Amino acid sequence: MGVEKYAEKLDDYFERLEDGKAKKIKPSHVLRVISKLKKKAEKLNEEIEVTEKESKKDRLKRKVLIAREHIKRAELLLDKITPAVK
């Protein structure tokens, strides 16, 4: 899955949160998304190291930044749902 798919999942989770359905969001699912985004960012960083073309490096760096932003969003969501679940 690409970063876009994880962003869509996070958007769905935030919609549920806004609709008052936070109990339906499992923290384990959010943690899984965070884990996968971190792995994706690591993979992109490894690709940056071996890439020689500057334009491709720039594009990959932007993807890493986007993945990090989604990780922050997911962590924020996790903070919001954890008290709601308890």
Secondary structure by P-SEA (a helix, b strand, c coil): ccaaaaaaaaaaaaaaaaacccccccaaaaaaaaaaaaaaaaaaaaaaaacccaaaaaaaaaaaaaaaaaaaaaaaaaaaaccccc
